[in-house]
Amino acid sequence: MSSSLPLEKMSVEEKIQAMESIWDDLCDRADSLASPAWHGEVLADRESALQGGDDETIDWETAKQNINKQL
């Protein structure tokens, strides 16, 4: 199935609403979606780095602040 949206004619608000609708639909179907094998590999690598002390986690608010500083 192929569908397209008139992105050049849509407002930012309309585009965000479209993305939210798509995301909601995907979330409703999450149990029937399989993650690719490489997702598991990345998660295992990240967990190993955390356990080995080679990486650390930060809370979401701090992460957002760090991203905003980089922009």
Biopython code that builds the backbone (N, CA, C, O; Angstrom):
import numpy as np
from Bio.PDB.StructureBuilder import StructureBuilder

atoms = [
    (1, "MET", "N", (0.835, -1.180, 0.000)),
    (1, "MET", "CA", (0.000, 0.000, 0.000)),
    (1, "MET", "C", (0.876, 1.238, 0.000)),
    (1, "MET", "O", (1.851, 1.332, 0.746)),
    (2, "SER", "N", (0.524, 2.146, -0.816)),
    (2, "SER", "CA", (1.274, 3.389, -0.896)),
    (2, "SER", "C", (0.320, 4.548, -0.663)),
    (2, "SER", "O", (-0.755, 4.617, -1.259)),
    (3, "SER", "N", (0.727, 5.447, 0.204)),
    (3, "SER", "CA", (-0.068, 6.655, 0.403)),
    (3, "SER", "C", (0.888, 7.810, 0.596)),
    (3, "SER", "O", (2.027, 7.635, 1.028)),
    (4, "SER", "N", (0.412, 8.973, 0.274)),
    (4, "SER", "CA", (1.259, 10.144, 0.443)),
    (4, "SER", "C", (0.437, 11.263, 1.050)),
    (4, "SER", "O", (-0.783, 11.328, 0.897)),
    (5, "LEU", "N", (1.130, 12.123, 1.732)),
    (5, "LEU", "CA", (0.496, 13.279, 2.345)),
    (5, "LEU", "C", (0.982, 14.534, 1.625)),
    (5, "LEU", "O", (2.124, 14.581, 1.169)),
    (6, "PRO", "N", (0.145, 15.528, 1.521)),
    (6, "PRO", "CA", (0.558, 16.784, 0.881)),
    (6, "PRO", "C", (1.398, 17.621, 1.850)),
    (6, "PRO", "O", (0.977, 18.693, 2.284)),
    (7, "LEU", "N", (2.587, 17.119, 2.180)),
    (7, "LEU", "CA", (3.415, 17.743, 3.213)),
    (7, "LEU", "C", (3.686, 19.217, 2.961)),
    (7, "LEU", "O", (3.696, 20.021, 3.893)),
    (8, "GLU", "N", (3.905, 19.565, 1.716)),
    (8, "GLU", "CA", (4.215, 20.969, 1.411)),
    (8, "GLU", "C", (3.025, 21.891, 1.665)),
    (8, "GLU", "O", (3.194, 23.104, 1.790)),
    (9, "LYS", "N", (1.832, 21.325, 1.741)),
    (9, "LYS", "CA", (0.624, 22.124, 1.982)),
    (9, "LYS", "C", (0.166, 22.073, 3.434)),
    (9, "LYS", "O", (-0.726, 22.821, 3.836)),
    (10, "MET", "N", (0.777, 21.188, 4.218)),
    (10, "MET", "CA", (0.356, 21.013, 5.610)),
    (10, "MET", "C", (1.079, 21.985, 6.527)),
    (10, "MET", "O", (2.252, 22.300, 6.326)),
    (11, "SER", "N", (0.354, 22.455, 7.539)),
    (11, "SER", "CA", (0.975, 23.302, 8.556)),
    (11, "SER", "C", (1.805, 22.408, 9.486)),
    (11, "SER", "O", (1.678, 21.184, 9.465)),
    (12, "VAL", "N", (2.637, 23.029, 10.282)),
    (12, "VAL", "CA", (3.428, 22.271, 11.251)),
    (12, "VAL", "C", (2.491, 21.530, 12.197)),
    (12, "VAL", "O", (2.729, 20.366, 12.521)),
    (13, "GLU", "N", (1.436, 22.190, 12.637)),
    (13, "GLU", "CA", (0.473, 21.551, 13.533)),
    (13, "GLU", "C", (-0.155, 20.317, 12.890)),
    (13, "GLU", "O", (-0.312, 19.290, 13.551)),
    (14, "GLU", "N", (-0.511, 20.403, 11.622)),
    (14, "GLU", "CA", (-1.091, 19.264, 10.908)),
    (14, "GLU", "C", (-0.078, 18.121, 10.771)),
    (14, "GLU", "O", (-0.438, 16.951, 10.896)),
    (15, "LYS", "N", (1.170, 18.462, 10.519)),
    (15, "LYS", "CA", (2.206, 17.434, 10.407)),
    (15, "LYS", "C", (2.423, 16.723, 11.735)),
    (15, "LYS", "O", (2.570, 15.501, 11.776)),
    (16, "ILE", "N", (2.444, 17.489, 12.818)),
    (16, "ILE", "CA", (2.618, 16.885, 14.137)),
    (16, "ILE", "C", (1.435, 15.986, 14.459)),
    (16, "ILE", "O", (1.616, 14.895, 15.000)),
    (17, "GLN", "N", (0.228, 16.431, 14.132)),
    (17, "GLN", "CA", (-0.960, 15.610, 14.375)),
    (17, "GLN", "C", (-0.891, 14.310, 13.574)),
    (17, "GLN", "O", (-1.262, 13.251, 14.079)),
    (18, "ALA", "N", (-0.424, 14.384, 12.344)),
    (18, "ALA", "CA", (-0.289, 13.182, 11.519)),
    (18, "ALA", "C", (0.724, 12.221, 12.146)),
    (18, "ALA", "O", (0.484, 11.015, 12.203)),
    (19, "MET", "N", (1.855, 12.755, 12.614)),
    (19, "MET", "CA", (2.861, 11.906, 13.254)),
    (19, "MET", "C", (2.310, 11.281, 14.528)),
    (19, "MET", "O", (2.573, 10.109, 14.801)),
    (20, "GLU", "N", (1.555, 12.038, 15.307)),
    (20, "GLU", "CA", (0.972, 11.500, 16.531)),
    (20, "GLU", "C", (-0.018, 10.383, 16.214)),
    (20, "GLU", "O", (-0.068, 9.375, 16.919)),
    (21, "SER", "N", (-0.798, 10.562, 15.164)),
    (21, "SER", "CA", (-1.755, 9.525, 14.773)),
    (21, "SER", "C", (-1.036, 8.252, 14.348)),
    (21, "SER", "O", (-1.454, 7.150, 14.702)),
    (22, "ILE", "N", (0.030, 8.404, 13.597)),
    (22, "ILE", "CA", (0.821, 7.240, 13.171)),
    (22, "ILE", "C", (1.437, 6.564, 14.388)),
    (22, "ILE", "O", (1.386, 5.339, 14.509)),
    (23, "TRP", "N", (2.019, 7.350, 15.292)),
    (23, "TRP", "CA", (2.652, 6.792, 16.473)),
    (23, "TRP", "C", (1.626, 6.056, 17.337)),
    (23, "TRP", "O", (1.896, 4.957, 17.821)),
    (24, "ASP", "N", (0.453, 6.660, 17.531)),
    (24, "ASP", "CA", (-0.600, 6.008, 18.315)),
    (24, "ASP", "C", (-0.994, 4.675, 17.695)),
    (24, "ASP", "O", (-1.187, 3.689, 18.405)),
    (25, "ASP", "N", (-1.113, 4.645, 16.380)),
    (25, "ASP", "CA", (-1.480, 3.413, 15.690)),
    (25, "ASP", "C", (-0.403, 2.341, 15.880)),
    (25, "ASP", "O", (-0.719, 1.177, 16.126)),
    (26, "LEU", "N", (0.857, 2.734, 15.767)),
    (26, "LEU", "CA", (1.950, 1.785, 15.973)),
    (26, "LEU", "C", (1.964, 1.262, 17.409)),
    (26, "LEU", "O", (2.199, 0.075, 17.636)),
    (27, "CYS", "N", (1.715, 2.141, 18.373)),
    (27, "CYS", "CA", (1.689, 1.725, 19.775)),
    (27, "CYS", "C", (0.559, 0.732, 20.027)),
    (27, "CYS", "O", (0.721, -0.217, 20.794)),
    (28, "ASP", "N", (-0.577, 0.949, 19.385)),
    (28, "ASP", "CA", (-1.710, 0.033, 19.543)),
    (28, "ASP", "C", (-1.385, -1.349, 19.004)),
    (28, "ASP", "O", (-1.988, -2.335, 19.429)),
    (29, "ARG", "N", (-0.449, -1.436, 18.082)),
    (29, "ARG", "CA", (-0.095, -2.701, 17.448)),
    (29, "ARG", "C", (1.267, -3.230, 17.904)),
    (29, "ARG", "O", (1.803, -4.159, 17.299)),
    (30, "ALA", "N", (1.816, -2.660, 18.938)),
    (30, "ALA", "CA", (3.184, -2.978, 19.366)),
    (30, "ALA", "C", (3.399, -4.463, 19.626)),
    (30, "ALA", "O", (4.467, -4.998, 19.330)),
    (31, "ASP", "N", (2.398, -5.126, 20.174)),
    (31, "ASP", "CA", (2.561, -6.552, 20.486)),
    (31, "ASP", "C", (2.715, -7.411, 19.245)),
    (31, "ASP", "O", (3.254, -8.516, 19.311)),
    (32, "SER", "N", (2.243, -6.906, 18.114)),
    (32, "SER", "CA", (2.319, -7.707, 16.880)),
    (32, "SER", "C", (3.520, -7.317, 16.013)),
    (32, "SER", "O", (3.720, -7.885, 14.939)),
    (33, "LEU", "N", (4.314, -6.356, 16.472)),
    (33, "LEU", "CA", (5.481, -5.919, 15.707)),
    (33, "LEU", "C", (6.743, -6.545, 16.280)),
    (33, "LEU", "O", (6.972, -6.502, 17.489)),
    (34, "ALA", "N", (7.546, -7.116, 15.426)),
    (34, "ALA", "CA", (8.810, -7.713, 15.863)),
    (34, "ALA", "C", (9.951, -6.724, 15.637)),
    (34, "ALA", "O", (10.045, -6.100, 14.581)),
    (35, "SER", "N", (10.801, -6.593, 16.625)),
    (35, "SER", "CA", (11.981, -5.744, 16.475)),
    (35, "SER", "C", (13.032, -6.492, 15.670)),
    (35, "SER", "O", (13.153, -7.712, 15.781)),
    (36, "PRO", "N", (13.789, -5.766, 14.864)),
    (36, "PRO", "CA", (14.867, -6.427, 14.121)),
    (36, "PRO", "C", (15.945, -6.946, 15.086)),
    (36, "PRO", "O", (16.100, -6.423, 16.189)),
    (37, "ALA", "N", (16.668, -7.951, 14.670)),
    (37, "ALA", "CA", (17.690, -8.569, 15.517)),
    (37, "ALA", "C", (18.730, -7.563, 15.997)),
    (37, "ALA", "O", (19.219, -7.660, 17.123)),
    (38, "TRP", "N", (19.068, -6.598, 15.145)),
    (38, "TRP", "CA", (20.110, -5.649, 15.539)),
    (38, "TRP", "C", (19.687, -4.790, 16.729)),
    (38, "TRP", "O", (20.550, -4.273, 17.439)),
    (39, "HIS", "N", (18.378, -4.622, 16.968)),
    (39, "HIS", "CA", (17.936, -3.873, 18.146)),
    (39, "HIS", "C", (18.417, -4.573, 19.411)),
    (39, "HIS", "O", (18.947, -3.936, 20.322)),
    (40, "GLY", "N", (18.228, -5.889, 19.458)),
    (40, "GLY", "CA", (18.671, -6.662, 20.607)),
    (40, "GLY", "C", (20.170, -6.585, 20.803)),
    (40, "GLY", "O", (20.657, -6.520, 21.932)),
    (41, "GLU", "N", (20.897, -6.591, 19.703)),
    (41, "GLU", "CA", (22.361, -6.500, 19.770)),
    (41, "GLU", "C", (22.793, -5.154, 20.342)),
    (41, "GLU", "O", (23.694, -5.097, 21.178)),
    (42, "VAL", "N", (22.160, -4.079, 19.901)),
    (42, "VAL", "CA", (22.492, -2.740, 20.402)),
    (42, "VAL", "C", (22.175, -2.646, 21.888)),
    (42, "VAL", "O", (22.974, -2.129, 22.668)),
    (43, "LEU", "N", (21.002, -3.149, 22.278)),
    (43, "LEU", "CA", (20.633, -3.117, 23.698)),
    (43, "LEU", "C", (21.617, -3.922, 24.540)),
    (43, "LEU", "O", (22.005, -3.481, 25.622)),
    (44, "ALA", "N", (22.024, -5.087, 24.063)),
    (44, "ALA", "CA", (22.991, -5.911, 24.794)),
    (44, "ALA", "C", (24.330, -5.186, 24.924)),
    (44, "ALA", "O", (24.948, -5.216, 25.988)),
    (45, "ASP", "N", (24.780, -4.534, 23.851)),
    (45, "ASP", "CA", (26.035, -3.773, 23.899)),
    (45, "ASP", "C", (25.951, -2.634, 24.902)),
    (45, "ASP", "O", (26.895, -2.384, 25.652)),
    (46, "ARG", "N", (24.807, -1.943, 24.911)),
    (46, "ARG", "CA", (24.644, -0.820, 25.842)),
    (46, "ARG", "C", (24.580, -1.296, 27.284)),
    (46, "ARG", "O", (25.154, -0.670, 28.175)),
    (47, "GLU", "N", (23.883, -2.404, 27.515)),
    (47, "GLU", "CA", (23.822, -2.971, 28.863)),
    (47, "GLU", "C", (25.203, -3.396, 29.322)),
    (47, "GLU", "O", (25.564, -3.179, 30.479)),
    (48, "SER", "N", (25.979, -3.996, 28.437)),
    (48, "SER", "CA", (27.336, -4.413, 28.769)),
    (48, "SER", "C", (28.201, -3.201, 29.111)),
    (48, "SER", "O", (28.986, -3.245, 30.058)),
    (49, "ALA", "N", (28.060, -2.135, 28.355)),
    (49, "ALA", "CA", (28.831, -0.920, 28.627)),
    (49, "ALA", "C", (28.452, -0.328, 29.981)),
    (49, "ALA", "O", (29.319, 0.144, 30.716)),
    (50, "LEU", "N", (27.166, -0.351, 30.314)),
    (50, "LEU", "CA", (26.731, 0.142, 31.626)),
    (50, "LEU", "C", (27.308, -0.715, 32.740)),
    (50, "LEU", "O", (27.836, -0.193, 33.722)),
    (51, "GLN", "N", (27.207, -2.037, 32.590)),
    (51, "GLN", "CA", (27.707, -2.948, 33.616)),
    (51, "GLN", "C", (29.214, -2.850, 33.780)),
    (51, "GLN", "O", (29.736, -3.020, 34.882)),
    (52, "GLY", "N", (29.918, -2.575, 32.679)),
    (52, "GLY", "CA", (31.373, -2.468, 32.718)),
    (52, "GLY", "C", (31.876, -1.103, 33.139)),
    (52, "GLY", "O", (33.083, -0.894, 33.254)),
    (53, "GLY", "N", (30.965, -0.171, 33.370)),
    (53, "GLY", "CA", (31.360, 1.169, 33.791)),
    (53, "GLY", "C", (31.853, 2.043, 32.647)),
    (53, "GLY", "O", (32.432, 3.105, 32.877)),
    (54, "ASP", "N", (31.623, 1.596, 31.410)),
    (54, "ASP", "CA", (32.077, 2.369, 30.255)),
    (54, "ASP", "C", (31.028, 3.361, 29.765)),
    (54, "ASP", "O", (31.272, 4.109, 28.819)),
    (55, "ASP", "N", (29.872, 3.369, 30.400)),
    (55, "ASP", "CA", (28.798, 4.276, 30.009)),
    (55, "ASP", "C", (27.979, 4.588, 31.251)),
    (55, "ASP", "O", (28.111, 3.913, 32.272)),
    (56, "GLU", "N", (27.142, 5.601, 31.170)),
    (56, "GLU", "CA", (26.294, 5.964, 32.285)),
    (56, "GLU", "C", (24.949, 6.457, 31.768)),
    (56, "GLU", "O", (24.814, 6.807, 30.596)),
    (57, "THR", "N", (23.979, 6.481, 32.632)),
    (57, "THR", "CA", (22.668, 6.983, 32.258)),
    (57, "THR", "C", (22.448, 8.342, 32.906)),
    (57, "THR", "O", (23.058, 8.671, 33.924)),
    (58, "ILE", "N", (21.566, 9.120, 32.299)),
    (58, "ILE", "CA", (21.146, 10.392, 32.884)),
    (58, "ILE", "C", (19.639, 10.473, 32.770)),
    (58, "ILE", "O", (19.032, 9.792, 31.944)),
    (59, "ASP", "N", (19.036, 11.312, 33.606)),
    (59, "ASP", "CA", (17.586, 11.434, 33.558)),
    (59, "ASP", "C", (17.177, 12.212, 32.304)),
    (59, "ASP", "O", (17.979, 12.928, 31.704)),
    (60, "TRP", "N", (15.918, 12.050, 31.933)),
    (60, "TRP", "CA", (15.398, 12.613, 30.687)),
    (60, "TRP", "C", (15.501, 14.132, 30.655)),
    (60, "TRP", "O", (15.831, 14.695, 29.612)),
    (61, "GLU", "N", (15.232, 14.804, 31.752)),
    (61, "GLU", "CA", (15.309, 16.269, 31.769)),
    (61, "GLU", "C", (16.736, 16.742, 31.488)),
    (61, "GLU", "O", (16.937, 17.692, 30.732)),
    (62, "THR", "N", (17.713, 16.091, 32.086)),
    (62, "THR", "CA", (19.115, 16.436, 31.829)),
    (62, "THR", "C", (19.477, 16.158, 30.379)),
    (62, "THR", "O", (20.177, 16.950, 29.747)),
    (63, "ALA", "N", (19.004, 15.044, 29.854)),
    (63, "ALA", "CA", (19.279, 14.712, 28.445)),
    (63, "ALA", "C", (18.720, 15.793, 27.522)),
    (63, "ALA", "O", (19.394, 16.218, 26.584)),
    (64, "LYS", "N", (17.490, 16.238, 27.786)),
    (64, "LYS", "CA", (16.887, 17.290, 26.948)),
    (64, "LYS", "C", (17.680, 18.581, 27.033)),
    (64, "LYS", "O", (17.886, 19.258, 26.026)),
    (65, "GLN", "N", (18.128, 18.926, 28.246)),
    (65, "GLN", "CA", (18.939, 20.132, 28.410)),
    (65, "GLN", "C", (20.244, 20.018, 27.620)),
    (65, "GLN", "O", (20.660, 20.974, 26.965)),
    (66, "ASN", "N", (20.880, 18.864, 27.680)),
    (66, "ASN", "CA", (22.128, 18.656, 26.935)),
    (66, "ASN", "C", (21.906, 18.780, 25.434)),
    (66, "ASN", "O", (22.722, 19.373, 24.727)),
    (67, "ILE", "N", (20.805, 18.223, 24.949)),
    (67, "ILE", "CA", (20.477, 18.325, 23.517)),
    (67, "ILE", "C", (20.258, 19.771, 23.127)),
    (67, "ILE", "O", (20.765, 20.227, 22.102)),
    (68, "ASN", "N", (19.497, 20.504, 23.951)),
    (68, "ASN", "CA", (19.231, 21.913, 23.643)),
    (68, "ASN", "C", (20.507, 22.743, 23.632)),
    (68, "ASN", "O", (20.628, 23.670, 22.831)),
    (69, "LYS", "N", (21.449, 22.436, 24.494)),
    (69, "LYS", "CA", (22.723, 23.149, 24.512)),
    (69, "LYS", "C", (23.504, 22.913, 23.222)),
    (69, "LYS", "O", (24.194, 23.808, 22.734)),
    (70, "GLN", "N", (23.392, 21.710, 22.674)),
    (70, "GLN", "CA", (24.110, 21.370, 21.444)),
    (70, "GLN", "C", (23.498, 22.043, 20.226)),
    (70, "GLN", "O", (24.176, 22.259, 19.221)),
    (71, "LEU", "N", (22.220, 22.372, 20.317)),
    (71, "LEU", "CA", (21.551, 23.038, 19.192)),
    (71, "LEU", "C", (21.825, 24.483, 19.257)),
    (71, "LEU", "O", (21.358, 25.239, 18.404)),
]
sb = StructureBuilder()
sb.init_structure("model")
sb.init_model(0)
sb.init_chain("A")
sb.init_seg("    ")
for serial, (resi, resn, name, xyz) in enumerate(atoms, 1):
    if name == "N":
        sb.init_residue(resn, " ", resi, " ")
    sb.init_atom(name, np.array(xyz, "f"), 0.0, 1.0, " ", f" {name:<3s}", serial, name[0])
structure = sb.get_structure()
